[in-house]
Amino acid sequence: MKFSIIIPFKTWNLYVEESVNHCLEQTEKDFEIILLPDVEIDKKFPKTKIFPTGPIKPSLKRNLGVEKSKGEILAFIDDDAYPDKDWLKNSIKYLQDESVGAVGGPNLTPPSDSILQKASGDILASPLTGRSSIRYKIGKNPEQVLELPSCNLLVKKEIFLQTNKFDPELLTAEDSELCFEINNLKKKVLYVPDVIVYHHRRKLFKPHLKQMYVYGRDIAWLIKNKFSIDKLYYSILSLFVIYLVIGLILSFFNSYIKLFYIYSLSTYLIITAIASFKQNKTHSLLIFSGLVLTHIVYGVGFLYGLLSRKEKSLTQLDMRNRHLLKNEN
């Protein structure tokens, strides 16, 4: 079998059903689907196997899915995402390259999402979110990257098994760590514009910002333990937050510092406003305010991650579930 599509989720819902149905419509027909819910579900689909895992993190679910897989290529996708019909087929030409270990492409905002979800997607696709913005829009050419998200990630199984797999203690950034390890194996992680999924967004503001905080926290936990110069990029927004706080305090004591602080902050806000412009004024305002808050919340999350220890979450229940899955069938 060529592909194993692995979908972790908690409970059955309309997003999961949408994802499975679109997977079944792939133009490439040589695949299996592995569903990993918390508990048993009363559903049956062609080419689909269901393995209840208990209430564990998606990273551990994905690892368990790999153990049950029979495909040469592991196709990871989130439960709230669904693939384009040529998702698998378009990946083949890139994965045939022996220097490539993993590929992924855009995860676009579905047309059916609400305005608050679309604003979240526009924030993620904004150039002011940095180099990660390429994940949320269709680029022009394939591009070697440091990392890609697990909502759209296809990995050669033989390469995956040479890594430490997904970190079961991370809620997010476990895909970043996996990609770092694939790069360390001297294999490329490749962004390609025609391997497309559609990913439902978190709504502005609270769900989106909570996700950004967790992203910042978890990537800080990760790079704190596996630091290299090329990962300094991830600290930029934490430095921005420090500048906002220290600059505000110092501006009360020195008029020159106050003037520079006001000028620099005004410049930032003007650039952000320009980057947020859409024909719809309400949409523009949502993007502008969301971008500013995203920068701050991600930076705060990163600082928290630097100053705290990674949470231990692999409980005895997790280990028991893993043992049961290993020994069934």
Residue frames as qw, qx, qy, qz and C-alpha x, y, z in Angstrom:
[[0.000, 0.888, 0.461, 0.000, 0.00, 0.00, 0.00],
 [0.443, 0.492, -0.010, 0.749, 1.32, 3.44, -0.92],
 [0.091, -0.477, 0.188, -0.854, -0.39, 5.85, 1.55],
 [0.383, -0.474, -0.747, 0.265, -1.68, 5.66, 5.13],
 [0.122, -0.606, -0.079, -0.782, -3.87, 8.67, 5.99],
 [0.442, -0.264, -0.704, 0.489, -3.76, 9.21, 9.76],
 [0.223, -0.598, -0.170, -0.751, -6.48, 11.29, 11.47],
 [0.302, -0.191, -0.743, 0.567, -6.42, 11.79, 15.28],
 [0.302, -0.474, -0.160, -0.812, -9.49, 13.25, 17.00],
 [0.228, -0.137, 0.701, -0.662, -11.42, 13.20, 20.28],
 [0.476, 0.354, 0.719, -0.363, -15.04, 12.56, 19.32],
 [0.328, 0.369, 0.707, 0.507, -16.91, 12.13, 16.07],
 [0.129, 0.683, 0.243, -0.676, -18.18, 15.40, 14.58],
 [0.620, 0.739, 0.231, -0.126, -19.08, 16.99, 11.24],
 [0.113, 0.848, -0.481, -0.190, -15.50, 18.14, 10.60],
 [0.420, -0.322, 0.843, 0.098, -14.19, 14.58, 10.96],
 [0.661, 0.425, 0.613, -0.077, -16.91, 13.26, 8.66],
 [0.425, 0.881, -0.063, -0.197, -16.05, 15.95, 6.11],
 [0.112, -0.713, 0.670, 0.172, -12.37, 15.01, 6.31],
 [0.545, -0.063, 0.834, 0.047, -12.98, 11.28, 5.85],
 [0.637, 0.623, 0.432, -0.139, -15.35, 11.82, 2.91],
 [0.334, 0.887, -0.267, -0.176, -12.83, 14.00, 1.09],
 [0.297, -0.525, 0.787, 0.128, -10.08, 11.46, 1.76],
 [0.638, 0.201, 0.743, -0.026, -12.23, 8.78, 0.16],
 [0.558, 0.790, 0.213, -0.139, -12.57, 10.98, -2.96],
 [0.281, -0.678, 0.500, 0.460, -8.82, 11.04, -3.66],
 [0.699, 0.591, -0.275, -0.293, -7.80, 10.54, -7.30],
 [0.269, 0.430, -0.850, 0.144, -4.94, 8.37, -6.01],
 [0.819, -0.266, -0.214, -0.461, -6.72, 5.18, -4.90],
 [0.768, 0.047, -0.575, 0.280, -3.89, 3.26, -3.22],
 [0.045, -0.453, 0.449, -0.769, -4.44, 4.30, 0.40],
 [0.468, -0.459, -0.745, 0.123, -5.88, 3.38, 3.78],
 [0.213, -0.679, 0.072, -0.699, -7.45, 5.66, 6.41],
 [0.521, -0.188, -0.713, 0.431, -6.62, 5.24, 10.09],
 [0.325, -0.716, -0.123, -0.605, -9.00, 6.95, 12.53],
 [0.479, -0.002, -0.663, 0.575, -7.88, 7.49, 16.12],
 [0.403, -0.676, -0.171, -0.592, -10.78, 8.62, 18.37],
 [0.237, -0.467, 0.636, -0.567, -10.73, 8.68, 22.15],
 [0.567, 0.013, 0.731, -0.380, -13.45, 6.01, 22.35],
 [0.306, 0.193, 0.876, 0.319, -15.09, 3.48, 20.05],
 [0.367, 0.362, -0.019, -0.857, -17.35, 5.00, 17.38],
 [0.608, 0.322, 0.720, -0.090, -20.17, 3.32, 15.47],
 [0.420, 0.759, -0.181, -0.462, -19.01, 4.28, 11.97],
 [0.751, 0.002, 0.580, 0.316, -17.93, 2.30, 8.93],
 [0.366, 0.815, -0.203, -0.401, -16.15, 3.58, 5.83],
 [0.917, 0.365, -0.054, 0.154, -14.32, 1.89, 2.95],
 [0.639, 0.465, -0.310, 0.529, -10.55, 1.51, 3.34],
 [0.204, -0.697, 0.268, -0.634, -10.84, 2.69, 6.94],
 [0.653, -0.190, -0.670, 0.298, -9.62, 1.25, 10.24],
 [0.342, -0.774, 0.025, -0.532, -10.61, 2.65, 13.63],
 [0.650, -0.036, -0.602, 0.463, -8.43, 2.37, 16.75],
 [0.410, -0.866, -0.140, -0.251, -9.76, 3.96, 19.98],
 [0.540, 0.410, -0.444, 0.585, -6.86, 5.39, 21.98],
 [0.477, -0.619, -0.454, 0.429, -8.27, 6.88, 25.16],
 [0.028, 0.990, 0.133, 0.027, -7.92, 10.59, 26.02],
 [0.677, -0.330, 0.202, 0.627, -4.33, 11.25, 24.89],
 [0.051, 0.730, -0.169, -0.660, -2.66, 14.03, 22.95],
 [0.746, 0.622, -0.022, -0.235, -2.73, 14.10, 19.12],
 [0.181, 0.715, -0.674, -0.052, 1.03, 13.51, 18.97],
 [0.361, -0.225, 0.891, -0.161, 0.75, 10.14, 20.71],
 [0.737, 0.417, 0.407, -0.341, -2.33, 9.26, 18.63],
 [0.562, 0.727, -0.322, -0.227, -0.30, 9.84, 15.47],
 [0.028, -0.531, 0.846, -0.042, 2.50, 7.62, 16.74],
 [0.561, 0.056, 0.780, -0.270, -0.01, 4.88, 17.46],
 [0.703, 0.605, 0.122, -0.354, -1.48, 5.36, 14.00],
 [0.322, 0.691, -0.627, -0.159, 1.95, 4.85, 12.47],
 [0.304, -0.284, 0.897, -0.153, 2.32, 1.58, 14.37],
 [0.623, 0.331, 0.652, -0.276, -0.92, 0.36, 12.78],
 [0.470, 0.718, -0.160, -0.489, -0.14, 1.68, 9.29],
 [0.818, 0.076, 0.517, 0.241, 0.77, -0.38, 6.25],
 [0.507, 0.854, 0.100, 0.066, 1.59, 2.41, 3.79],
 [0.720, 0.148, -0.020, 0.678, 4.96, 3.50, 2.49],
 [0.103, 0.382, -0.025, 0.918, 3.94, 7.14, 2.94],
 [0.200, -0.523, -0.686, 0.465, 2.37, 8.51, 6.13],
 [0.010, 0.501, 0.327, 0.801, -0.17, 11.20, 5.26],
 [0.214, -0.397, -0.628, 0.634, -0.96, 13.25, 8.37],
 [0.125, -0.471, -0.326, -0.810, -3.99, 15.54, 8.44],
 [0.137, -0.018, 0.586, -0.798, -5.97, 17.17, 11.26],
 [0.127, 0.438, 0.883, -0.109, -9.54, 16.24, 12.10],
 [0.198, 0.794, 0.333, -0.469, -10.75, 19.76, 11.23],
 [0.090, 0.584, -0.496, -0.636, -9.08, 19.74, 7.81],
 [0.819, 0.332, 0.460, -0.084, -9.96, 18.08, 4.51],
 [0.429, -0.318, 0.550, 0.643, -7.77, 17.44, 1.45],
 [0.465, 0.543, -0.302, -0.631, -8.03, 18.53, -2.14],
 [0.950, 0.176, 0.149, -0.209, -8.89, 15.56, -4.38],
 [0.764, 0.530, -0.288, 0.229, -5.33, 15.50, -5.81],
 [0.435, -0.814, 0.348, -0.164, -3.63, 15.76, -2.41],
 [0.806, -0.293, 0.495, 0.140, -2.02, 12.34, -2.51],
 [0.787, 0.491, 0.269, 0.259, -1.45, 12.15, -6.26],
 [0.275, 0.917, -0.127, 0.261, 0.38, 15.49, -6.42],
 [0.497, -0.763, 0.413, -0.030, 2.74, 14.50, -3.61],
 [0.955, 0.019, 0.254, 0.154, 4.12, 11.47, -5.43],
 [0.648, 0.665, -0.058, 0.367, 6.38, 13.32, -7.87],
 [0.081, -0.835, 0.385, -0.384, 8.13, 15.08, -4.99],
 [0.747, -0.472, 0.431, -0.185, 8.43, 12.03, -2.74],
 [0.943, 0.301, 0.025, 0.141, 10.09, 10.06, -5.55],
 [0.305, 0.776, -0.396, 0.384, 13.15, 12.24, -4.97],
 [0.798, -0.178, -0.492, 0.299, 15.46, 10.31, -2.63],
 [0.308, 0.201, -0.344, 0.864, 16.73, 13.54, -1.06],
 [0.418, -0.397, -0.040, -0.816, 13.19, 14.41, 0.16],
 [0.116, -0.043, -0.914, 0.386, 11.98, 13.05, 3.50],
 [0.098, 0.593, 0.701, -0.384, 8.67, 14.91, 3.82],
 [0.051, 0.264, 0.379, 0.885, 6.41, 17.20, 1.82],
 [0.024, 0.642, 0.657, -0.395, 3.47, 19.41, 2.64],
 [0.191, 0.394, 0.386, 0.812, 1.69, 22.34, 1.14],
 [0.213, -0.297, 0.071, -0.928, -0.84, 25.07, 1.79],
 [0.114, -0.457, -0.855, 0.216, -3.53, 24.62, 4.40],
 [0.054, -0.282, -0.263, -0.921, -6.12, 27.09, 3.16],
 [0.296, 0.174, 0.546, -0.764, -9.15, 28.57, 4.89],
 [0.204, 0.386, 0.873, 0.216, -12.33, 26.85, 3.59],
 [0.095, -0.313, -0.320, -0.889, -14.83, 29.12, 1.79],
 [0.510, -0.565, -0.586, -0.277, -17.54, 27.98, 4.23],
 [0.471, -0.258, -0.506, 0.675, -15.77, 29.43, 7.30],
 [0.113, -0.904, -0.397, 0.109, -17.27, 32.42, 9.10],
 [0.264, 0.883, -0.103, 0.374, -15.86, 35.95, 8.89],
 [0.490, -0.778, 0.372, -0.126, -14.14, 35.48, 12.27],
 [0.876, -0.118, 0.408, 0.228, -12.52, 32.28, 11.01],
 [0.657, 0.630, 0.162, 0.380, -11.52, 33.89, 7.70],
 [0.050, -0.943, 0.223, -0.243, -9.95, 36.80, 9.57],
 [0.725, -0.527, 0.438, 0.068, -7.94, 34.27, 11.57],
 [0.844, 0.240, 0.356, 0.323, -6.80, 32.68, 8.30],
 [0.389, 0.854, 0.018, 0.345, -5.83, 36.05, 6.85],
 [0.382, -0.855, 0.339, -0.086, -3.75, 36.79, 9.95],
 [0.816, -0.263, 0.474, 0.199, -1.89, 33.50, 9.59],
 [0.721, 0.465, 0.341, 0.385, -1.31, 34.17, 5.86],
 [0.055, 0.998, -0.036, 0.004, -0.07, 37.73, 6.47],
 [0.665, 0.480, -0.337, 0.462, 3.62, 38.40, 5.71],
 [0.180, -0.685, 0.391, -0.588, 3.75, 39.96, 9.21],
 [0.894, -0.360, 0.186, -0.189, 3.51, 36.46, 10.70],
 [0.301, -0.633, 0.680, 0.213, 6.91, 35.71, 9.20],
 [0.199, 0.343, -0.827, -0.399, 8.09, 32.77, 7.15],
 [0.264, 0.182, 0.921, -0.221, 5.31, 30.52, 8.48],
 [0.467, 0.485, 0.157, -0.722, 2.83, 32.51, 6.36],
 [0.293, 0.336, -0.734, -0.512, 3.73, 30.38, 3.34],
 [0.077, 0.102, 0.984, -0.123, 1.77, 27.51, 4.91],
 [0.258, 0.541, 0.622, -0.503, -1.50, 29.41, 4.61],
 [0.475, 0.725, -0.045, -0.496, -1.42, 30.43, 0.95],
 [0.895, 0.311, 0.259, 0.189, -0.42, 28.98, -2.39],
 [0.308, -0.687, 0.375, 0.541, 3.18, 29.78, -3.21],
 [0.543, 0.681, -0.298, -0.391, 4.71, 29.92, -6.67],
 [0.612, 0.452, -0.649, 0.017, 7.35, 27.20, -6.42],
 [0.879, -0.320, -0.322, 0.143, 8.47, 24.27, -4.25],
 [0.030, 0.797, -0.375, 0.473, 10.68, 25.46, -1.41],
 [0.658, -0.066, -0.656, 0.363, 12.87, 23.69, 1.12],
 [0.372, -0.730, 0.040, -0.572, 11.75, 24.72, 4.62],
 [0.005, 0.390, -0.777, 0.495, 12.73, 24.08, 8.21],
 [0.206, 0.169, 0.873, -0.409, 9.31, 22.76, 9.23],
 [0.380, -0.198, -0.517, -0.741, 5.72, 22.10, 8.16],
 [0.522, -0.189, 0.457, -0.695, 2.53, 21.54, 10.18],
 [0.181, -0.013, 0.983, -0.018, 1.00, 18.10, 10.74],
 [0.546, 0.492, 0.408, -0.541, -2.35, 19.20, 9.31],
 [0.746, 0.651, -0.058, -0.130, -0.75, 18.68, 5.88],
 [0.156, -0.703, 0.692, 0.057, 2.38, 16.56, 6.16],
 [0.969, 0.203, -0.078, -0.119, 3.36, 13.50, 4.13],
 [0.250, -0.721, 0.646, -0.019, 6.41, 11.63, 5.40],
 [0.674, 0.286, -0.674, -0.098, 8.21, 8.59, 4.06],
 [0.851, -0.484, -0.057, -0.198, 7.65, 5.88, 6.64],
 [0.869, 0.057, -0.218, 0.441, 11.23, 4.64, 6.50],
 [0.247, 0.496, -0.224, 0.802, 12.38, 8.18, 7.37],
 [0.545, -0.616, -0.001, -0.568, 9.79, 8.62, 10.13],
 [0.934, -0.318, -0.161, 0.020, 11.00, 5.43, 11.83],
 [0.684, 0.212, -0.262, 0.647, 14.54, 6.84, 11.99],
 [0.086, -0.578, 0.157, -0.797, 13.32, 9.80, 14.08],
 [0.015, -0.026, -0.791, 0.611, 12.12, 9.95, 17.69],
 [0.080, -0.563, -0.788, -0.235, 8.57, 10.21, 16.28],
 [0.188, -0.719, -0.161, -0.649, 6.11, 12.82, 17.58],
 [0.150, 0.186, -0.656, 0.716, 6.86, 14.06, 21.11],
 [0.373, -0.527, -0.747, -0.157, 3.92, 12.85, 23.27],
 [0.337, -0.520, -0.452, 0.642, 4.51, 15.65, 25.79],
 [0.029, -0.187, 0.166, 0.968, 3.86, 18.45, 23.29],
 [0.432, 0.592, 0.567, -0.375, 0.39, 19.67, 22.41],
 [0.566, 0.823, 0.012, -0.039, 1.78, 21.61, 19.43],
 [0.062, 0.837, -0.538, -0.073, 5.26, 21.99, 17.86],
 [0.752, -0.192, 0.628, 0.052, 5.62, 18.20, 17.82],
 [0.755, 0.592, 0.250, 0.126, 5.48, 18.51, 14.03],
 [0.161, 0.929, -0.322, 0.084, 8.26, 21.11, 14.14],
 [0.505, -0.577, 0.642, -0.008, 10.44, 18.76, 16.16],
 [0.836, 0.189, 0.508, 0.083, 9.80, 15.92, 13.72],
 [0.583, 0.800, 0.043, 0.137, 10.77, 18.13, 10.78],
 [0.135, -0.865, 0.481, -0.043, 13.93, 19.27, 12.58],
 [0.677, -0.313, 0.664, 0.049, 14.90, 15.61, 12.98],
 [0.791, 0.492, 0.349, 0.106, 14.18, 14.86, 9.32],
 [0.309, 0.920, -0.215, 0.109, 16.50, 17.74, 8.39],
 [0.401, -0.695, 0.595, -0.036, 19.12, 16.31, 10.75],
 [0.806, 0.038, 0.582, 0.100, 18.92, 13.07, 8.75],
 [0.140, -0.369, 0.523, 0.756, 20.02, 15.15, 5.72],
 [0.189, 0.462, 0.811, 0.304, 16.59, 14.81, 4.13],
 [0.048, -0.169, -0.140, -0.974, 14.63, 17.75, 2.77],
 [0.153, 0.574, 0.698, -0.399, 11.35, 19.00, 4.18],
 [0.152, 0.101, 0.506, 0.843, 9.66, 20.44, 1.11],
 [0.342, 0.546, 0.393, -0.656, 6.82, 22.96, 0.82],
 [0.174, 0.118, 0.743, 0.635, 5.01, 22.39, -2.48],
 [0.287, 0.125, 0.072, -0.947, 2.15, 24.58, -3.74],
 [0.603, 0.022, -0.490, -0.629, -0.03, 21.83, -5.22],
 [0.444, -0.181, -0.859, 0.181, -0.38, 19.52, -2.19],
 [0.221, -0.345, 0.057, -0.910, -3.38, 21.28, -0.68],
 [0.248, -0.453, -0.836, 0.186, -5.69, 20.84, 2.28],
 [0.224, -0.621, -0.159, -0.734, -8.43, 23.12, 3.62],
 [0.429, -0.144, -0.702, 0.551, -8.19, 23.78, 7.35],
 [0.307, -0.811, -0.403, -0.292, -11.02, 25.26, 9.42],
 [0.272, 0.446, -0.372, 0.767, -9.67, 28.12, 11.55],
 [0.299, -0.467, -0.635, 0.538, -10.10, 29.01, 15.19],
 [0.027, 0.870, 0.389, 0.301, -12.42, 32.01, 15.54],
 [0.204, 0.323, -0.277, 0.882, -11.20, 35.41, 16.58],
 [0.157, 0.805, -0.495, 0.287, -10.54, 36.31, 19.23],
 [0.620, -0.545, 0.501, -0.261, -10.27, 33.96, 22.20],
 [0.958, 0.046, 0.278, 0.043, -9.90, 30.58, 20.40],
 [0.660, 0.674, -0.125, 0.306, -7.39, 32.01, 17.92],
 [0.022, -0.812, 0.432, -0.393, -5.31, 33.75, 20.58],
 [0.794, -0.416, 0.411, -0.167, -5.32, 30.69, 22.83],
 [0.932, 0.284, 0.130, 0.186, -3.90, 28.70, 19.93],
 [0.422, 0.781, -0.241, 0.393, -1.21, 31.34, 19.32],
 [0.414, -0.732, 0.441, -0.312, -0.21, 31.30, 22.99],
 [0.912, -0.175, 0.370, -0.018, 0.17, 27.53, 22.95],
 [0.784, 0.559, -0.031, 0.268, 2.17, 27.69, 19.71],
 [0.136, 0.829, -0.367, 0.400, 4.59, 30.15, 21.29],
 [0.635, -0.572, 0.448, -0.262, 4.88, 28.20, 24.54],
 [0.956, 0.005, 0.293, 0.029, 5.49, 24.84, 22.90],
 [0.701, 0.624, -0.125, 0.322, 8.02, 26.03, 20.34],
 [0.099, -0.807, 0.449, -0.372, 9.95, 27.66, 23.22],
 [0.816, -0.361, 0.427, -0.145, 9.93, 24.37, 25.13],
 [0.928, 0.316, 0.140, 0.143, 11.22, 22.67, 22.01],
 [0.553, 0.700, -0.204, 0.403, 14.04, 24.98, 20.96],
 [0.395, -0.789, 0.383, -0.273, 15.16, 25.46, 24.57],
 [0.821, -0.291, 0.492, 0.014, 16.18, 21.79, 24.55],
 [0.748, 0.234, 0.457, 0.420, 17.29, 21.63, 20.91],
 [0.054, 0.913, -0.001, -0.404, 18.77, 25.04, 20.28],
 [0.641, 0.115, 0.372, 0.662, 20.61, 26.10, 17.14],
 [0.120, -0.311, 0.070, 0.940, 21.32, 29.51, 15.61],
 [0.132, -0.187, -0.636, -0.737, 18.73, 29.06, 12.85],
 [0.320, -0.579, -0.749, -0.036, 16.01, 28.78, 15.54],
 [0.195, -0.270, -0.298, 0.894, 16.65, 32.27, 16.97],
 [0.163, -0.241, -0.476, -0.830, 13.99, 33.40, 14.51],
 [0.433, -0.521, -0.719, -0.155, 11.28, 32.02, 16.80],
 [0.411, -0.466, -0.468, 0.629, 12.22, 34.47, 19.58],
 [0.164, 0.295, 0.209, 0.918, 11.49, 37.66, 17.60],
 [0.377, -0.633, -0.386, -0.555, 8.00, 38.23, 18.99],
 [0.674, -0.568, -0.371, 0.292, 9.15, 37.61, 22.56],
 [0.451, -0.098, -0.033, 0.886, 11.73, 40.37, 22.05],
 [0.096, -0.478, -0.362, -0.794, 8.93, 42.57, 20.71],
 [0.568, -0.680, -0.440, -0.149, 6.92, 42.01, 23.91],
 [0.643, -0.396, -0.222, 0.617, 9.96, 42.80, 26.07],
 [0.268, 0.174, 0.160, 0.934, 10.50, 45.99, 24.05],
 [0.286, -0.638, -0.435, -0.567, 6.88, 47.04, 24.53],
 [0.644, -0.670, -0.356, 0.098, 7.10, 46.65, 28.31],
 [0.617, -0.337, -0.068, 0.708, 10.59, 48.05, 28.95],
 [0.235, 0.319, 0.284, 0.873, 10.17, 50.85, 26.41],
 [0.328, -0.741, -0.414, -0.415, 6.92, 51.95, 28.07],
 [0.655, -0.644, -0.245, 0.312, 8.54, 52.03, 31.53],
 [0.559, -0.173, 0.086, 0.806, 11.66, 53.91, 30.37],
 [0.151, 0.553, 0.393, 0.719, 9.62, 56.44, 28.40],
 [0.399, -0.848, -0.339, -0.082, 8.34, 57.86, 31.69],
 [0.623, -0.636, 0.030, 0.454, 11.87, 58.81, 32.69],
 [0.355, -0.331, 0.414, 0.770, 13.41, 60.17, 29.49],
 [0.471, 0.654, 0.147, -0.573, 11.82, 62.38, 26.83],
 [0.263, 0.535, -0.666, -0.448, 14.10, 61.11, 24.04],
 [0.094, -0.006, 0.996, -0.005, 13.27, 57.50, 24.84],
 [0.394, 0.493, 0.597, -0.495, 9.59, 58.45, 24.96],
 [0.419, 0.652, -0.203, -0.599, 9.79, 60.09, 21.52],
 [0.181, 0.368, -0.862, -0.299, 11.60, 57.10, 20.00],
 [0.225, 0.147, 0.934, -0.237, 9.16, 54.69, 21.62],
 [0.465, 0.582, 0.372, -0.554, 6.12, 56.54, 20.25],
 [0.370, 0.619, -0.453, -0.525, 7.69, 56.82, 16.79],
 [0.072, 0.249, -0.953, -0.155, 8.64, 53.13, 16.60],
 [0.297, 0.295, 0.848, -0.326, 5.28, 51.94, 17.90],
 [0.462, 0.633, 0.128, -0.608, 3.42, 54.24, 15.47],
 [0.281, 0.508, -0.683, -0.443, 5.51, 52.88, 12.59],
 [0.093, -0.016, 0.995, -0.045, 4.64, 49.31, 13.61],
 [0.378, 0.474, 0.642, -0.469, 0.94, 50.12, 13.78],
 [0.422, 0.641, -0.187, -0.613, 0.98, 51.85, 10.37],
 [0.185, 0.353, -0.865, -0.305, 2.74, 48.89, 8.73],
 [0.179, 0.169, 0.945, -0.216, 0.27, 46.49, 10.37],
 [0.432, 0.568, 0.353, -0.605, -2.68, 48.59, 9.20],
 [0.387, 0.561, -0.486, -0.548, -1.39, 48.55, 5.62],
 [0.104, 0.190, -0.970, -0.114, -0.87, 44.78, 5.77],
 [0.233, 0.294, 0.837, -0.398, -4.41, 44.36, 7.13],
 [0.348, 0.362, -0.062, -0.863, -6.18, 46.32, 4.41],
 [0.224, 0.297, 0.899, 0.230, -9.16, 44.68, 2.74],
 [0.135, -0.352, -0.414, -0.829, -12.08, 46.21, 0.84],
 [0.564, -0.626, -0.498, -0.205, -14.37, 45.23, 3.71],
 [0.038, -0.698, 0.360, -0.618, -13.66, 47.66, 6.59],
 [0.791, -0.468, 0.206, -0.335, -14.92, 45.29, 9.28],
 [0.974, 0.096, -0.062, 0.194, -12.70, 42.52, 7.97],
 [0.465, 0.611, -0.290, 0.571, -9.72, 44.90, 7.86],
 [0.351, -0.678, 0.328, -0.557, -10.29, 45.97, 11.47],
 [0.947, -0.268, 0.110, -0.137, -10.52, 42.33, 12.58],
 [0.865, 0.294, -0.152, 0.378, -7.24, 41.48, 10.85],
 [0.194, 0.704, -0.306, 0.611, -5.47, 44.56, 12.22],
 [0.546, -0.601, 0.340, -0.475, -6.49, 44.01, 15.83],
 [0.991, -0.100, 0.068, -0.051, -5.95, 40.27, 15.50],
 [0.728, 0.476, -0.267, 0.416, -2.43, 40.71, 14.11],
 [0.039, -0.687, 0.413, -0.596, -1.37, 43.02, 16.94],
 [0.742, -0.431, 0.322, -0.400, -2.81, 40.69, 19.58],
 [0.981, 0.154, -0.092, 0.068, -1.32, 37.63, 17.85],
 [0.496, 0.588, -0.407, 0.494, 2.16, 39.15, 17.99],
 [0.277, -0.594, 0.457, -0.602, 1.79, 39.97, 21.69],
 [0.874, -0.253, 0.222, -0.351, 0.14, 36.72, 22.79],
 [0.921, 0.275, -0.216, 0.169, 2.56, 34.51, 20.84],
 [0.327, 0.610, -0.464, 0.554, 5.47, 36.45, 22.33],
 [0.516, -0.509, 0.415, -0.551, 4.08, 36.07, 25.87],
 [0.984, -0.042, 0.048, -0.169, 3.58, 32.34, 25.27],
 [0.747, 0.452, -0.352, 0.336, 7.17, 32.02, 24.08],
 [0.005, -0.617, 0.506, -0.603, 8.49, 33.81, 27.16],
 [0.777, -0.350, 0.291, -0.435, 6.41, 31.55, 29.41],
 [0.978, 0.169, -0.120, 0.021, 7.83, 28.51, 27.61],
 [0.488, 0.574, -0.460, 0.470, 11.39, 29.75, 28.13],
 [0.176, -0.507, 0.522, -0.663, 10.79, 30.26, 31.86],
 [0.795, -0.184, 0.338, -0.469, 8.84, 27.07, 32.54],
 [0.257, -0.260, 0.920, 0.138, 9.36, 23.35, 32.21],
 [0.472, 0.032, -0.655, -0.589, 7.68, 21.20, 29.61],
 [0.707, -0.215, 0.314, -0.597, 4.62, 19.56, 31.08],
 [0.035, -0.171, 0.984, 0.044, 4.81, 15.84, 31.72],
 [0.652, 0.112, 0.059, -0.747, 1.69, 14.32, 30.23],
 [0.605, 0.168, -0.747, -0.220, 2.47, 10.71, 29.41],
 [0.579, -0.386, 0.438, -0.570, 0.41, 9.22, 32.24],
 [0.331, -0.119, 0.933, -0.078, -0.07, 5.59, 33.27],
 [0.632, 0.504, 0.464, -0.363, -3.40, 5.67, 31.41],
 [0.453, 0.748, -0.338, -0.349, -1.57, 6.77, 28.26],
 [0.004, 0.478, -0.875, -0.081, 0.94, 3.96, 28.63],
 [0.503, 0.121, 0.820, -0.244, -1.77, 1.39, 29.25],
 [0.638, 0.641, 0.193, -0.379, -3.65, 2.48, 26.14],
 [0.314, 0.710, -0.576, -0.257, -0.47, 2.31, 24.13],
 [0.232, -0.275, 0.931, -0.055, 0.25, -1.19, 25.42],
 [0.614, 0.345, 0.631, -0.325, -3.27, -2.34, 24.52],
 [0.580, 0.726, -0.081, -0.360, -3.00, -0.97, 21.00],
 [0.107, 0.626, -0.755, -0.165, 0.34, -2.62, 20.44],
 [0.217, -0.151, 0.958, -0.108, -0.94, -6.00, 21.45],
 [0.665, 0.386, 0.423, -0.479, -4.35, -6.08, 19.79],
 [0.779, 0.570, -0.121, -0.233, -4.76, -7.97, 16.52]]
